[in-house]
Amino acid sequence: MSQITRRDLIKIFGASAVASTGLFGASKAAYANNAAHIVVVGGGIGGASFAKYMRLINADVKITIIEPKAEYIFCPGSNEIFSGHETLENLTVNYKTLKNRFKIDVIQDIATEINYEKHEISTSKNGKVAYDKLVVSPGPEFVYDFVDGYNAELAAGDFPHAWKTGPQTMKLKQQMESMRQGGTILISSPRMPYRCPPAPYERASFMAAALEKINPTAKILIMDSKDNYVFKEHFEHYWKDKYGFGTDNARIEWVPSNQGGTIAKLDAANKTVVTANGDKIKADVINIITEEKAGRFASANGLTDKSGWVPFEPKTFASLVHPDVYVMGDMVDANMPKTGYVASNQGKVIATAIHDILAGREPGTPFITNNCVAMAGEDFGMTITATFRYTGEGKGYSVQERRSAVTDNPYTNRVRAEVAKNWQRTFRKDMFS
Ligand SMILES: Cc1cc2nc3c(=O)[nH]c(=O)nc-3n(C[C@H](O)[C@H](O)[C@H](O)COP(=O)(O)OP(=O)(O)OC[C@H]3O[C@@H](n4cnc5c(N)ncnc54)[C@H](O)[C@@H]3O)c2cc1C
């Protein structure tokens, strides 16, 4: 962007606008020509939503996404890969429409260091990129050390967590399919917060559907580091009906933390886990879903606080480190669940806030929703609808939440499952088509 002097600004806006000393006053002057360059770190759900919606409300700004992968694979829907109702190909999208139709530049690279003073971001291969506004959505990092003996190498090998859709998902599916008859799959569900709270239980459900056909005497043991989880009543209702949950012959068993569910150690050589109580459990397939924290990019650039997550100014999602940097998605410390639905809506809030700031307006009051869906089977869906109203107090938002009631009505349960499937389809198209 060319340098604009104070004298130029007075010519354009008059002295009163330039005299404004607040954040929004300063931006009003600097970006009035709408030629700002907005750089986005991460072309996942949050980053892609932001970029597309920023373009839809502002045709003039230059938008560049920095993203290392040529394709993005969605996690929503990925649990159905285990039952054969979904494929990796179907969940994979690319950046062509964002580039060609929405005129968004995509640099295939890893963003490394932010120079807050110079408004520059370094990349691994493409040098430095200058920005006027930086939007950061690189997602979370997986934390292995809560289970002694577990690490990224084991996860990439014989103990996939598959909490990022891709080769690990396919490896876990293959392990499930080639397991001996009557074998056990152990799923370890982590403490909160982690991305998509119902997803470990959804995974167990879709694995159970697959096992029913290929390995009817096999079992799934969910070892939980919590004593409760979202939609517990719904999942158990379905599991009782379909998989004998609560009986000696149950296909799915759930062990809460207060009954010894927390896993403390992995003995990889013997395919055994050791619980926090010291019990040893051998399993044929071990799927330890890790804990999470904000990723390396956020911590290396000082965006995190001691919680390991990223704090932010709640009205605009501006970082507390620098007002021209905006943070979002799974890595932020919000009183909202870490879902794609929320990340996408945070992206829209940031787009409108930046648009307002560029136009010299005070950003409007944000309102965020999470209409999350989950499935226990192709014929059983469940929904949660939550609203997050900006209050400016505490973490910035008040929360109201409603969940679908548990019902035996098969029609209602199937409709909810179809709502979930349709949401996944439209959600993918919303940001990448
Ligand atoms: C099994 C499973 C099921 C799920 N189901 C649902 C669901 O049904 N509904 C729902 O709403 N949510 C669901 N989610 C959660 C959802 O996937 C996440 O909440 C969402 O992806 C978060 O978006 P994000 O932008 O923060 O991160 P991501 O979507 O992970 O995107 C981060 C992007 O940043 C890139 N990146 C990382 N580091 C850098 C760097 N240094 N430089 C440049 N780019 C970088 C990555 O390559 C990636 O493309 C599910 C998650 C899982 C694991």
Ligand as a Chemical Component Dictionary entry (heavy atoms), coordinates in Angstrom:
data_LIG
# 
_chem_comp.id                   LIG 
_chem_comp.type                 NON-POLYMER 
_chem_comp.pdbx_formal_charge   0 
_chem_comp.three_letter_code    LIG 
# 
loop_
_chem_comp_atom.comp_id 
_chem_comp_atom.atom_id 
_chem_comp_atom.alt_atom_id 
_chem_comp_atom.type_symbol 
_chem_comp_atom.charge 
_chem_comp_atom.model_Cartn_x 
_chem_comp_atom.model_Cartn_y 
_chem_comp_atom.model_Cartn_z 
_chem_comp_atom.pdbx_ordinal 
LIG C1  C1  C 0 -13.573 -36.425 13.352 1  
LIG C2  C2  C 0 -14.030 -34.978 13.304 2  
LIG C3  C3  C 0 -15.340 -34.687 12.959 3  
LIG C4  C4  C 0 -15.764 -33.363 12.938 4  
LIG N1  N1  N 0 -17.070 -33.094 12.616 5  
LIG C5  C5  C 0 -17.538 -31.840 12.663 6  
LIG C6  C6  C 0 -18.906 -31.556 12.388 7  
LIG O1  O1  O 0 -19.709 -32.451 12.113 8  
LIG N2  N2  N 0 -19.309 -30.257 12.457 9  
LIG C7  C7  C 0 -18.444 -29.238 12.730 10 
LIG O2  O2  O 0 -18.882 -28.091 12.743 11 
LIG N3  N3  N 0 -17.135 -29.470 13.000 12 
LIG C8  C8  C 0 -16.660 -30.738 12.977 13 
LIG N4  N4  N 0 -15.332 -30.978 13.237 14 
LIG C9  C9  C 0 -14.443 -29.856 13.676 15 
LIG C10 C10 C 0 -13.896 -29.024 12.502 16 
LIG O3  O3  O 0 -13.219 -29.847 11.575 17 
LIG C11 C11 C 0 -12.939 -27.976 13.062 18 
LIG O4  O4  O 0 -13.562 -27.314 14.138 19 
LIG C12 C12 C 0 -12.553 -26.960 11.984 20 
LIG O5  O5  O 0 -11.845 -27.617 10.955 21 
LIG C13 C13 C 0 -11.716 -25.810 12.565 22 
LIG O6  O6  O 0 -11.346 -24.916 11.544 23 
LIG P1  P1  P 0 -9.924  -24.162 11.594 24 
LIG O7  O7  O 0 -9.914  -23.213 10.460 25 
LIG O8  O8  O 0 -9.656  -23.674 12.974 26 
LIG O9  O9  O 0 -8.852  -25.323 11.361 27 
LIG P2  P2  P 0 -8.666  -26.307 10.087 28 
LIG O10 O10 O 0 -9.943  -26.511 9.369  29 
LIG O11 O11 O 0 -7.938  -27.495 10.624 30 
LIG O12 O12 O 0 -7.716  -25.508 9.126  31 
LIG C14 C14 C 0 -6.405  -25.151 9.450  32 
LIG C15 C15 C 0 -5.615  -24.992 8.145  33 
LIG O13 O13 O 0 -4.423  -24.267 8.434  34 
LIG C16 C16 C 0 -3.347  -24.837 7.723  35 
LIG N5  N5  N 0 -2.111  -24.474 8.427  36 
LIG C17 C17 C 0 -1.633  -24.966 9.610  37 
LIG N6  N6  N 0 -0.463  -24.357 9.932  38 
LIG C18 C18 C 0 -0.210  -23.467 8.947  39 
LIG C19 C19 C 0 0.845   -22.542 8.711  40 
LIG N7  N7  N 0 1.867   -22.402 9.565  41 
LIG N8  N8  N 0 0.805   -21.791 7.587  42 
LIG C20 C20 C 0 -0.243  -21.892 6.709  43 
LIG N9  N9  N 0 -1.268  -22.751 6.895  44 
LIG C21 C21 C 0 -1.250  -23.522 7.996  45 
LIG C22 C22 C 0 -3.673  -26.335 7.716  46 
LIG O14 O14 O 0 -3.009  -26.990 6.634  47 
LIG C23 C23 C 0 -5.192  -26.330 7.554  48 
LIG O15 O15 O 0 -5.593  -26.393 6.188  49 
LIG C24 C24 C 0 -14.861 -32.308 13.250 50 
LIG C25 C25 C 0 -13.538 -32.613 13.581 51 
LIG C26 C26 C 0 -13.125 -33.934 13.612 52 
LIG C27 C27 C 0 -11.701 -34.235 13.969 53 
# 
loop_
_chem_comp_bond.comp_id 
_chem_comp_bond.atom_id_1 
_chem_comp_bond.atom_id_2 
_chem_comp_bond.value_order 
_chem_comp_bond.pdbx_ordinal 
LIG C1  C2  SING 1  
LIG C2  C3  SING 2  
LIG C2  C26 DOUB 3  
LIG C3  C4  DOUB 4  
LIG C4  N1  SING 5  
LIG C4  C24 SING 6  
LIG N1  C5  DOUB 7  
LIG C5  C6  SING 8  
LIG C5  C8  SING 9  
LIG C6  O1  DOUB 10 
LIG C6  N2  SING 11 
LIG N2  C7  SING 12 
LIG C7  O2  DOUB 13 
LIG C7  N3  SING 14 
LIG N3  C8  DOUB 15 
LIG C8  N4  SING 16 
LIG N4  C9  SING 17 
LIG N4  C24 SING 18 
LIG C9  C10 SING 19 
LIG C10 O3  SING 20 
LIG C10 C11 SING 21 
LIG C11 O4  SING 22 
LIG C11 C12 SING 23 
LIG C12 O5  SING 24 
LIG C12 C13 SING 25 
LIG C13 O6  SING 26 
LIG O6  P1  SING 27 
LIG P1  O7  DOUB 28 
LIG P1  O8  SING 29 
LIG P1  O9  SING 30 
LIG O9  P2  SING 31 
LIG P2  O10 DOUB 32 
LIG P2  O11 SING 33 
LIG P2  O12 SING 34 
LIG O12 C14 SING 35 
LIG C14 C15 SING 36 
LIG C15 O13 SING 37 
LIG C15 C23 SING 38 
LIG O13 C16 SING 39 
LIG C16 N5  SING 40 
LIG C16 C22 SING 41 
LIG N5  C17 SING 42 
LIG N5  C21 SING 43 
LIG C17 N6  DOUB 44 
LIG N6  C18 SING 45 
LIG C18 C19 SING 46 
LIG C18 C21 DOUB 47 
LIG C19 N7  SING 48 
LIG C19 N8  DOUB 49 
LIG N8  C20 SING 50 
LIG C20 N9  DOUB 51 
LIG N9  C21 SING 52 
LIG C22 O14 SING 53 
LIG C22 C23 SING 54 
LIG C23 O15 SING 55 
LIG C24 C25 DOUB 56 
LIG C25 C26 SING 57 
LIG C26 C27 SING 58 
# 
